[in-house]
Amino acid sequence: MSEPISAVVVKAAELTARGLPRQAIALLRPALAVQPRHAEAWCRLAAAHLDVGEPDPALDAAKRALVLDGDHAWAQRLAALALSELDRHVEATVAARECVRRKPSDWRCQVVLAEVLAADPDGRAQAVAVGREAVRLAPDEARAYQVLGDAALRVRDWGTAEFAYRTALRLDPSDDDARANLETVRRRRGTTASSPGADVLAAAHRLVWPTLSRLASVLVAGGLLVLLAGMPRPTPWLGWVVLALVLGCLGVVGQLVWRAGRGVRRALFHLPRHRPKVATVGVLFLAALVILTGWAVALLLGASTMQPLVIAWLCSLVGGAVVVLGGGR
């Protein structure tokens, strides 16, 4: 009896691939009634029921496969998808994680986990990370990129979504769903001023915060030394020292821009809108540099006041305090 049902399973797989899951179900049901201990047949039946939008019988078939000898990871994937369709998100996540635990290097398990997490409002952010793992494991599989794009689309990570859908279409030009979703991403991305993705912003933040820390050290320490050197009455030569201090700060900023890649460099300009502490420190340091530059020019022209330097140093001190207390979080 194993040969006949094996042939039925192959025929059912062909029918499902041709978009005829109903015929596959009609073929598998009587065969399983005769030989109910064929795990692969139960999995094929579960997959066919999922294709026609029947999660309840799909879950029953996947459970039957789980108690038999066979590919338990496949059965777990099918059970997770069926549970997700039934809005039983906690159970679906448990089943999908068990699938990943059984076969951590199987990209299909990662894909199912990403799908299940993306369907749960509480798991959407994590779904993007799982989708990236699926892409890492299967860089030539269009399905992995499509799932990554779907997860990124739900959290409005337009950059990641566009990259994923473009790659999916390059691997499978006939994927109409990916093409339609790519158009959706481009349209929405245009209405949101092309904001970079969360991962790019995080990379920009990791570069910016150490730079702000160095700027704080230079401005606070340098400003204090200039303050001491200018007492009781500053002289014109101090203006050149202040200009050198300003140029040193600009050099630190230039080094940041030079080190950043193209995508991260673009994200640097968007970062203040997404990181309030970066915006606060940036405004304070910019004000300090502008005041120092103006004061240096005034000194060279014969001025002798110290008030602008005090204001600039206080701005630097407050900005440095935000950097220290913020800790880069």
Beta strands, then each sheet from edge to edge (+ up, - down):
end
